[in-house]
């Protein structure tokens, strides 16, 4: 056994309202971390510690906690389910070793479930599935397993079956052990009653055990031999194979229960310990050695130089910036000086904290494979790598989507102006999908985010948490600009500034890139023609011009810029001149390349009872939407459509009135398209 074998770093992820936080609350209760169960509906969930989370009954920020089960330490991150807070999910998955995907027994694999599943695929995170809410009307365990296979393209391995359904749901069948488990509701499900499989369920239980062994035999030669010889498969061998296949992401073990009724949580805890990996069981994370510009592996060892990733920053009124750090190698002691590899600066780790939601416990050392909060970093931002100057390996930073919605905000009194700017700086440091810029023409502050709810939460925090008296405008769509055709442009710059001559000449080529590519810049000019400082100046000028827009003042996207030629004169050329030439040249080239406005197109998923289907579809069409698919589920119809964001303001109110409050919807950014076009 390694020094890491008793540690698990896991996340709980799912669609909004699938029961993530409720499941986490039960985990904390059964592991003895909390002495009473907090309920989301009562606004008393431990992990939803922000006032707004309690008021709204949703998770907004990814809360971290630590608990113990069977002598194993489990670091848990409870992530938000609402698509507006996708940054919280993204940065949590980046540092987790495993995850529990919670699915609603009624809703099944919902849109946000798919989104977080694919995010976890990107970060190669092994997963378990927990089908929750099987006590609800319309719950169907088998339909959800089928949806997992079809929508998520995974191989579900059924480890538990439900006993009863909907109101009669009373426990689970353990397929591997061939036994039934029920929970005593008199002690909130702490006591489990185990019994042999009932005769009327024995055939199904044996069928699923046979199916599980068949799947495992394709993953283990040892099991194949025993299976072909007709011998019994030892339980430790089956568990060992499930563990390895889960870590290799070849299967997804499936468990079931009803967290609110305290059913199914302890076996899930056993599965986290038995099947999800310890930090050293995954391949070493790969970074880039900054000095040699070569890939470098970071081994999970405590005797190696420290390398950690800052994956979240939270501002505390008293302590300042709380930096959540996942340490991949080495050890860090409180009071130690670490090197921020991205900022090239030293920073002191004055204190180390183990967080339980928002309640800290002081610790002296942070070891490889672990997650903790560092207090004392002044310059660190989300995605920064911290370590030692002797081993400068930068880990891949976390990529976040572009904000799609903006509002103007201004202080009610002049004296509040600086305070508002300070608060906005703090919030944008905390949340990478929240941006702030000043409108050059009006002087207004424009804040942008991932959706109406995202901005609503931020504005409420500004006014309530930070006590800033501010006025807020109506939400506006964050448009972008792009070009329609390639163009090559030569720009000459010559000016006398302060009696000194500044001159530059560059040739740049611009071309439109496929949607979603982002902006790119590269130089084909060698440093023998244009010195390094002037090369950097050209790049700076182009990138600055990209953010300020061309014809309409919106930021540009999906433009590729190539520096193809430059003229450098020893007497008059300067970096200042080349930066100005680049900015002016980019603007002029864009104007020649037929600039167009792009608007954000959203994927909208609506779940409505069949009675209101016609009205809901008619309203989507009236908003310029394009219906992509229509699927019938047990209790609802699922409409998936593409709709321009500009036509979706106030949709929740409209949908409520069209469906007597019975329809729900989820919306997430899909792509940018030419304004007044549905597709691009």
Helices and strands as residue ranges (DSSP letters): E 7-14, H 20-30, H 51-56, E 63-69, E 72-78, G 83-85, H 86-95, E 98-104, H 111-122, E 126-132, H 141-152, E 156-158, E 160-163, G 166-168, E 171-174, E 179-183, G 185-187, E 192-196, H 199-217, H 221-228, H 235-247, E 252-256, G 259-261, H 265-275, G 279-281, E 285-289, E 294-298, E 307-316, E 320-329, E 331-333, E 337-340, E 345-348, E 351-356, E 359-363, E 365-367, E 371-375, E 385-387, E 393-395, E 405-411, G 414-416, H 417-430, E 435-438, E 445-449, H 452-460, I 461-465, E 470-472, E 476-477, E 480-483, E 487-497, E 500-512, E 520-523, H 532-548, E 559-567, H 575-592, E 595-608, G 610-612, H 613-622, E 626-632, E 637-644, G 645-647, H 651-658, E 664-674
